[in-house]
Amino acid sequence: MKRFKIVGALLLCTALTLTACKKTEDIRDIITDTSEGEGNNKGASGNAEEAELKKPDISEEALKKEESEDRSVMSGEPTFRDCVIAIGSGVYKLPFSYKRISDDWTFNLSDYGFDDSFRLGPGERTSDTVILNKEGSGYNIVVGFYNPYDVVCSIEEAYVYSISIDIRETGTDYPLMTLPGNLTWGASFKEIIEFAHPTEGFKKDEETGELTLNFIYDYNNFLELVVGPTRGIVKVTVKTYEKER
């Protein structure tokens, strides 16, 4: 029988936000399903059971296989339900291995009050507010991390289950981005709904004229688009709570 628990106050320290000065809290203060891989008690077949545990694999071979799978999804006929996004020259179907982008996109655990010994337990997720920076880039990406394994893992070994990019304050310095339907920055409301209608409708900001469109599938896969009245898509957030790829 699954057991759920609240992972509380594990990251109750402050974190830098997009403005670099403002603080936010709690990147691991969420409800987490830790039923997978929780049992560390070994019976007579303990060694065999341990061998069957899903463990981190961030080898070059594993990462190339994952990348190939993601490109295959995007080159087919993906929908928003697939939680796939192309950023720059990379294609990512969430959740995906953070190791695929960690050489370029980084953050300091010390900003959150932790050091490199920090680990995520089996099934644990951080909140989706971790800000990654890339040297020489004029924008940030905001992510959430997930441990899909039966054992504890480091952030470097974790998956990214949520990714968000906002280009409203980046000028012209923002990445290439493509969603299913070949939608990209600047795509209009009309172009979006010709591909897919928001499952949750949309909301309008009367002050800015921006529309926020939400797509939710099976209560697990999410896409949120912010569409400006003249600039089209200016923010995208893709998120999944699927446990397996």
PEURFEN-V953448 format. One record per helix or strand. SS is the DSSP state (A for helix, B for strand). FROM is the first residue (numbers start at 0). TO is the last residue. Records with the same first field share a line. If there is no record, write none. Layout:
SS: FROM-TO ; FROM-TO
This chain:
B: 3-6 ; 13-15 ; 22-24 ; 29-32 ; 83-86 ; 89-92 ; 95-96 ; 105-105 ; 119-119 ; 124-124 ; 129-132 ; 140-145 ; 152-152 ; 158-165 ; 176-178 ; 182-183 ; 201-203 ; 210-216 ; 220-227 ; 231-239
A: 45-50 ; 59-74 ; 79-81 ; 97-99 ; 108-111 ; 154-156 ; 179-181 ; 188-194
